[in-house]
Amino acid sequence: MRTTLDIDDRLLEALMARSPGLSKTKAIERAIERYVKEDVYESLRKLRGSRPDMVDFSIANRRLDIERQERERPAHA
């Protein structure tokens, strides 16, 4: 989807500094994806243990932790 955004220059510069080699579009997409996944993770974490009949989310939580670690790992490592 093509969108025009008015983003604070310093915020975008900080994002680009943390995303070497990525285009602005890819860096913003990655940041949005991370935000959404973290939000889902937090929602699941808050639900853990709240209902005895709910599925254990430990496997999903572990998978999200692994994905987060992979995203945060430097590209050249």
N, C-alpha and C positions, 0 to 999 in steps of 0.2 A: 504494500500500500504506500503510495507516495504521499508524504506529509511534510508540511513546512513547520518548523519548530523554532522558537526563540529561546535558545539555551544560553545560560550564563557562560561567558567566555572562559572564566577561571575554572568552572566546573567541567566544561568540555576539555580544557587543557589537562586537567588532573586525570580525567578518564583516559585521554589519549596517552598520557605518560605511563599509565598502568596497562596499556594495551599496545605495546610496540608492535609495529608491522601490520596492524589492523586498520582498515578504513574507518572513517567516522561512523558510517552506517553499521559495519560489523561490530564496532566497539559499543555502540548504543544498543544494538540488538542483544549482544552478550550481557550488558548490564541489565536490560529489562528482563531477559530470561533468568538471570541470577536472582533478581528481585522476586520474580514470580515463584521460582522454585523455593527460595528461602521462606516466602510467605506460606506456601503449602506445607513446607517442613515444620514451621512453627505451629501452624494449625493442627497438624497431626500430632506434634509433640504435646500440645495442650490437651488433646483428646486422650492421650495414652492413660489408661487406668481409670478413665472417667465412667466407663460402663463395662461391667464384667462380661457382657455378651459380645463386645466388639473384638474384632480381629487384633491380634498382637501386631503392632506396627514396627517391631524391632527390625525386621528384615527390610522394610521400606526405609526406615531411618538409616540403617547401615548403608543401603544403596545410595541414598542422598548424600551421606557423609563421603562416600567414595567418589561420587560425581563432583562434589564440591572440592575435594582435595585434588582431583585431576584438573579441574578448571584453574585452580590456583597455582598449580605447578608451572614453572617457567617452560616456555615452548621448546627451548634448546636443551632441556634436561632429559 
